[in-house]
Amino acid sequence: MNEPPSAQHRMAPDAGEEDAATVMLRVIRSTPLGRYIIISSWGLLLATLIQPVTALVWFVLAMAAGAARSWVESLMASGALPFGDSVKKRGYAVVALTAIAIMAAAPVLAFRSGHAAGPTAALFLIVIGYFIAFAQFRSSPANALIVTSPFAVAFFACMAMAWGGDLFMPLLACAPILMTAVAYVLIFSYRTQTDQEAAARERQKLITELSAARIAAERASEAKSMFLANMSHEIRTPMNGVLGMAELLAATRLNSRQRIFAETIHKSGAALLTIINDILDFSKIEAGKLELETSPFDLRASVEDVAALVASRAQEKRIEVIVRFQPGLPNVLIGDGGRIRQVVTNLVGNAVKFTETGYVLINVSGVVTGEEAAVRVEVTDTGVGIPSEKLERVFDAFQQADTTTTRKFGGTGLGLSISSRLIEAMGGKIGVTSKTGEGSTFWFEIDLPARQSEDIAWEPTFEAKGRRVLIVDDVDVNRQILNEQLTSWGFETELAASGVEALQILAAAQERDAPFDLAILDFHMPDMDGKELAQRIKACDAFRNMRLMALTSVDAKGDSRRFREIGVEAYLVKPVRGAMLYETIADVLREDLDRIDDDEGEAETPLAVAAAQPVDRRCILLAEDNEVNQLVIRHMLDPNAYEIVIAANGRAALEFYRAEPERFDLVLMDVSMPDMDGYEATQAIRAFEEEAGRAPTPIVCLTAHVMESDIEAAHKAGMDDYLSKPISKDKLDRTIARWAGDRADDGAATAARVIP
């Protein structure tokens, strides 16, 4: 009737996902409990037909046989029987056949009971016995007939007992019906089983193919990632020479034409580097290897940093970059500040790129609930806009508004796709609204835990209450944002959209004896600009004591002198950081105000003094096999401040260090080098230091490999910091200052490892 339990095993669903009735039925079907329930119900039926003692004997035998069958099944399932499969199957068949034979005795006992319902009960039990047996059909039809033969014997025994009586002919007529039904059930069950086995084989084949396809896809993804990483390394290595030399060239004495050439080389190289970074980021996201960090960061500072970063490009196009940070919104949030800054940089960079006139507004708002901040960042521009039919595709990879945009403005079309994936990975939403010819607003929303930190958050240090400020700007957005900022700090403000309106407001305020303490003037306005307005204000005796402050979109040499000449006490270049704006206003309004410093003719004095003082030169061991990179780093570092010892590979660097370990303040270690790579050289240096009992010398990794795994490998090798190629002079100077800035502090570098 059954195959051994090992052949019947099926994966059971999780009970936690089922209702109580389903769980109960599954337990009954998958345990001996169902068998014992059937035996008990048959025993109760026999007890109503035959002598109770006889029924009890049958019940005991049937339960014992059922228990023996369950015991054998458990032994076979656990593998405790020390026999081969064929022996196990035959032994189990004997036990199962014996148990079924005892069950088949029940209808015979019912038929012989002499009770009026005995024959009916006998036929009922025989049919039920067949049904129960076939319900567990797992074998061939021949085996099924053999295992269920006790019920056939019982039926023919009942016919023999009815010989010559009234029941013989009805039983004889039932025989073909029973045999036909049994044959039908066997054939149907066999075909069903055959179909199920074929489906199982097909499913297993599909699973095997899918598994092979998954493995192939994973290998292809790894190969792609490795290819991109290697290509990034191979491109970044010569790019280090291009950008480094262009930066050094731009710092020399050049005529205007030569400077344009040098700056063009540097800008083109930086653009290529951005493309490489975008492709690597996209590859990480596609491969599912993007890792997000969770740490406190200053959202206001991040946004203002981005605005400052794109300010020079905006100034070249004569457009303004405006930052509005909602008053009362926490500055310090917990999340991946680097990735959020990357998204903001991409959105603002695009806005500046596609805007020819007007402004770009970065608006940060949100709602704080408990310790959670729902932040919304909007980047609005007055640029070309995006057609409505193109909006759905702007976040797709390698997509831009149209093909002509790619040629006119450049770019890979990956930035928005990467931004979208990053925001979605952080559980946020991103979208865009736009109208052709009027501009676009890109936005994203993200929920982040808020944290108040006095170490990071800026707090005002000046009492603004009662101070009256006039804001003059022809751009309404600028006026409203300045007004919101100043009123949130406690200033009393009035707004003017032009120089003429400002003079009218000043005159009216003077008449009602409510003069202004300060006027903030936009320097670039139509009709009457900030310069003319300042001159007219200072020319009027009634306004002579009012302080003036200017906001300008262009920072030109000599501005401080020109502003001082027209009576302006301070000026700031847009975009203006909130803290800087407040402190500048505070400085202007304090009685001990220091006038604007002259920005001309002062730069030479500190340099001359520095040159006259003795310099304690730092000794740096540079392990780098590429001659161009050696040249770039050598020329980036001031020979008066640094002694450079160059090793062409890791083994040479190790030998230099072992020979004179006390000589070196810092090691700049390239990774990909012949003979011995940077990882091996670093591990050998750390082992030498440990053996000699020396304090570790800071080792900074210089590499064109920029994957997370590369940073982790540098950390495991014992490196303290990480610089990715191409290397800028500013980054190199800051890194060296961090690790070799104070030679006396031998333990400082060890105590502040940068690599996580």
NORTA-V468911 format. One line per field, one symbol per residue. ss: DSSP state (~ for helix, > for strand, _ for the rest). phi: phi as a letter, one per 20 degrees, with the letter a starting at -180 (. if undefined). psi: psi as a letter, one per 30 degrees, with the letter a starting at -180 (. if undefined). Layout:
BEGIN
ss=???
phi=???
psi=???
END
This chain:
BEGIN
ss=____~~~~______~~~__~~~~~~~~~~~__~~~~~~~~~~~~~~~____~~~~~~~~~~~~~~~~~~~~~~~~~~~______~~~~~~~~~~~~~~~~~~~~~~~~~~~______~~~~~~~~~~~~~~~~~~_____~~~~~~~_~~~~~~~~~~~~~_____~~~~~~~~~~~~~~~~~~~~~~~~~~~~~~~~~~~~~~~~~~~~~~~~~~~~~~~~~~~~~~~~~~~~~~~~~~~~~~~~~~~~_____~~~~~~~~~~~~~~~~~~~~~~~~~~~~~~~________>>>>~~~~~~~~~~~~~~~~~~___>>>>>>______>>>>_~~~~~~~~~~~~~~~~~_____>>>>>>>>>>>__>>>>>>>>>>______~~~~~~_________~~~~~~~_____~~~~~~~~~~~___>>>>>>>___>>>>>>>>>>>>_________________>>>>>___~~~~~~~~~~~~~~__>>>>>__~~~~~~~~~~~~~______>>>>>_______~~~~~~~~~~_~~~___>>>>>>______~~~~~~~____>>>>____~~~~~~~~~~~~_____________~~~~~~~~~~_____>>>>>>___~~~~~~~~~~_____>>>>>>__~~~~~~~~~~_~~~__>>>>>_______~~~~~~~~~~~~~~~______>>>>>____~~~~~~~~~~___>>>>____~~~~~~~~~~~~_______~~~~_____
phi=.ceggfeefcfeffffddeffffffffffecfgffffffffffffffedcfgfffffffffffffffffffffffffemfeecffffgfffffffffffffffffffffffefmffeggfffffffffffgffffdfccfgffffffeggfffffffffffegndfefffffffgffffffffffffffffffffffffffffffffffffffffffffffffffffffffgffffffffffffffffffeefcffffffffffgfffffffffffffffffffffemdfddecbfbefffffffffffegfffffemdddddcdggnfgfecdreffffffffgfffgffffedebobcddddcrcdcmdddeecddcdcdefmcggfeffdfeffmdcgafffgffdmoemegfffgffffffendccabcbcgndpccebbcbecfebecffdfecfcceefnedcddcbfegffffffffffffeofeccdcebfffffffffffffelcfeebcddffdcfmdeffffffffffeffdgeffccddcecddfnfffffffenefbbceffdfgffffffffffeffefefgffedmdfffgffffffefdefeddeddbeefffgffffefefffdcdddddebffffffgfffbfffeebdedfeecfmbfffffffffffffffemeffegcdfdbeecfgfffffffffofebbceefdeffffffffffdcfcffefeffffcfeff
psi=elllfeffkljklkffglleeeeeeeeeeglfeeeeeeeeeeeeeeffeakeeeeeeeeeeeeeeeeeeeeeeeeeefgfkhlleeeeeeeeeeeeeeeeeeeffeeeeeefffkegeeeeeeeeeeeeeeeeffgkgaleeeeeeegeeeeeeefeeeefgkfaffeeeeeffeeeeeeeeeeeeeeeeeeeeeeeeeeeeeeeeeeeeeeeeeeeeeeeeeeeeeeeeeeeeeeefeeeeeeeeeeeffljlleeeeeeeeeeeeeeeeeeeeeeeeeeeeeeefggkkkljlkljeeeeeeeeeeefeeeeeeghlkjkkjjkkfkkekljaieeeeeeeeeeeeeeeeegkelblkkjjjllkkjbgkkjkkkkjklhbflkkeffefffglkgkaelefeeeefalfgfeeeeeeeeeefggalkakklkkffaljklkkkkkkkkkjffekkkkgkjfkfkkkkkjkfjeeeeeeeeeeeeffflkllkkfleeeeeeeeeeeeeghilkfkkjkkfjlldjleeeeeeeeffkefgefkkkkkkkfkjlkfeeeeeefggkfllkkkkkkeeeeeeeeeeefkehkklkkkgkgfffeeeeeeffkkkjkkkkjjjkfkeeeeeeeeffkkfffkkkkkkfleeeeeeeeeeiefekfkkjjlejlldkleeeeeeeeeeeeeefglkkkkkkkjlfkgleeeeeeeeefglflkkkkkkleeeeeeeeeefgfjffiffeeefikek.
END
